[in-house]
Amino acid sequence: MTNSTLADHAAERPEATVLFTMTDLLRFKAVAQDARFPLTEMFFDPAAGELRHLALDVGGWFDRHEVIVAAQLMGVPDVAHREWPVAITKEAISQAPQWSDPMAAMIVPIGTMPPIMLGPHGGGFAGALRRADDGAPVEPQLPGNLRVEGLARLNEWVGLPVLGRDGEVGVLADLVLEPDSHRLSHLVIDTGGFFAAHQMVVPYDLMEGLAADGHHVAMNVTAELLREAPPLDHFDRISRSWLDALRAYYQVSAGL
């Protein structure tokens, strides 16, 4: 997907809402007054289909410092300048709740690893879990933030296999957001390797959440349903009539 702004044809319905794919919005800069901050993560509620929080890197070049900002503070994305205004002062952002990517803690520099310890039979292994006073192993504490616990992370969902009613039907390529309401409206499924079409737009209503294994996104679709869906030639400009036809095809109620 080259240009991820899913905009309506102005001649069809000028007042229609503009949609954005979330992976592209993650490449925008958050703007507060005269300061610009990189976006590093988005947190959403899969059941409600709503964007709840974003993580911003407000540190310097060599001092990464991420904070959590509520989605309600984000304004209308500026496509021309690739900026996403946030209604908060620079000082307030710097004092916002901190967050660190827990996955970053899994990458440990060699120099900080504990020394090699010998096992009873001469085998080596690197370090051991710290133990509490009662001898029980203590799990390492990963960074994070209680404010986003229980929410889904965009970077963890994109790339997951999609499981339909009749088996695996593709890979989750993106999620589509309506910034005004912070609602997730569609998913983009990459069906390359399965069908001739490579990326299919599917209403978010058909998403059922993570499968029982936690490694698939469950969708109320079949391979045939995706294969016969209305075709889309260009993702950079989608008409309202096409979106209405899409929802009618999947038999879901009118959306945006």
PETAKA-V56045 format. One record per backbone hydrogen bond with DSSP energy under -0.5 kcal/mol. CO is the residue of the C=O (numbers start at 1). NH is the residue of the N-H. Records with the same first field share a line. If there is no record, write none. Layout:
CO->NH, NH
This chain:
2->4
4->6, 21
5->7
6->19
7->238
9->12, 13
13->16
19->6
20->177
21->25
22->26
24->27
25->28
28->39
29->84
30->37
31->86
32->35
35->32
37->30
38->57
41->55
42->154
43->52, 53
44->46, 152
45->49, 50
49->184
50->45
52->71
53->43
54->69
55->40, 41
56->58, 67
57->38
63->60
65->58
66->99
67->56
69->54
70->73
71->74
73->87
76->85
77->79
78->82, 83
82->29
83->78
84->31
85->75
86->88
89->93
90->94
91->95
92->95
93->96
97->68
101->104, 105
102->105
103->106
104->107
106->108
107->109
109->112
110->113
115->127
117->125
119->122
123->119
125->117, 127
130->138
132->135
136->132
137->139
140->142
145->148, 149
146->149
148->151
152->44
153->156, 157
154->157, 158
157->160
160->172
161->163, 217
162->164, 169, 170
163->219
164->167
167->164
170->162
171->173, 190
172->159
174->188
175->22
176->185, 186
177->20, 179
178->181, 182, 183
182->51
183->178, 185
185->204
186->176
187->189, 202
188->173, 174, 190
189->191, 200
190->171
191->194, 195
195->193
198->191, 192
200->189, 202
202->187
203->206
204->207
206->220
209->218
211->214
215->161
216->211, 218
217->163
218->208, 209
219->221
221->165
222->226
223->227
224->228
226->229
236->7
239->243
240->244
241->245
242->246
243->247
244->248
245->249
246->250
247->252
248->251
